Amino acid sequence: MLRCLIVDDSPRFLDAARGLLEREGIAVVGVASTGPEALERAGELLPDVTLVDIDLGGESGFDVVRRLHREARLAPSRIILISSHAEEDYADLIAASPAAGFLSKTRMSAGAVRDLLRLGRDGEPGPVSGSRES
């Protein structure tokens, strides 16, 4: 089962996304609201995929993604940027980030997460982490 960490500063979104993804077969192993909390949770939980909101209140999700990507012990986790804003609003920043891609919060589903991990940012098939069982 795919293991997921969700990073978002909205408690309502965290609850809704957790419920949706778990109903659809993804194990949400943890949530975080800030960059430091995300790094701590990712180090403890070693998720297969981490969903990171682009706008974390006073913090940039892009910075959080770069820090998660730099941490060698977190390398197995794939990262997906999420936002309620349109992908076009951040296209250049998304393309320059180490994230596997972008997913709109309105299109959030286990299938969308799995599809993005299978295809990767460039539309080419890529390895899917998900071998660790919970």
N, C-alpha and C positions, 0 to 999 in steps of 0.2 A: 504494500500500500504506500502511495506517495505521501511523504511527510512534509508538512507546510508550516512556515512561520509567517504571520501577517504583521506588518509594521504600518500603523496608521494612528493618527492622533484623535480620531473620532471613536469613542466607545461604542456608539450606535452602529457604526460601520463594522467595527471589529466583531461585534456580536452577530450582526446579520451575515457577514462573510463567513464567519466560522460555522454558523448553522447551515448555510447553503452548501459550502464545500464538504462538510462532514456528511450531510444527507446524500451528497453525490459521490461519496467514496474516497475523499481525500482526508487524511488524518491531520487536523490542525493541532500541532504539538505545542504551540505557544503563540502569544501575541506580544507586541511591544508598541509603545507610544512615542518613543524618542530614539535618536541615534545611539546613544550609549546603551540604552536598554536593548535595542536591536542587536548590537554587537555582543552583549552579555548573553542574551537568549540564544543567539545563533551558535555561540561557543559552547553553551551547555547542551543544547538540543540537537545540534548538527542536522538541521532539516535538509530534505532533498531540494526544496524550492522555497525561496523567500520572496513574498510579495511586499513591495515597498511603495508607499504613497509618495508621489512627487512632492507634495506640499505637506510637510509635517509641522504646521504652525509656523514657528520662527526658525525652523530648520529645513534645509534642502534635502529632499529625498535623493537627489543626485549625489550629494556629498556622502550620504549614508551608504549608497550603493558602492561608491568608490572605496570607502573604508571596509565594507564587508568583503569586497573583491580582493583587497590588499592583504587581508588576514589569511595567511597560508592555511591555518587549521580549518578555515571555513570554505576553502576552495571547492569541495565537492558540491556545495549548494549552488544551484542555478538561481538567478535573481530576475524577477519580472517587476518592472515599474507599473504602478497602477495610478489612476487619477479619475476624477469626475470631469476633468477638462478633456477636450478633444486631443487626439494624438498629434494633429497638425500644429497645435499650439506649442508643442515641445519637440517637434521632429528632429531638429539639429542636435539638441541636447540628448535626446534618446539615442540617436545614431552614434554620438560620441561616447556614450556611457558603456560600461562593461556588462550591462544587463542583457539578458537573452532577448528582451523585447518589451512591448507595452501592451497592457490590457486595460480597457476602459472599465470603470467600476460598474457601469450599466450593463456590460456584457460579461460580467463575472460568472464563471461556471467552472466546474471541474473539467469539463470537456475543453473549454477554451484554454485553461491552464495547460492541460496535457498536450493539446494541439500546438500551442506556442513552444513548449519544451521540445516537441518532436521536430518542429520546423526550424526553430532558432530565428534569429533576427534577419538573416539573409534569405529566408525562405527555403533554405536547404535542410534536408533531414539532419538531425543531430542526435547525439546520445541523450537518452532520458535517464536521469538519476531516478532512482525509485526502488533500488534493490534492497535498501535497508528496511527490515520489517520492524513494526513497532511492538 
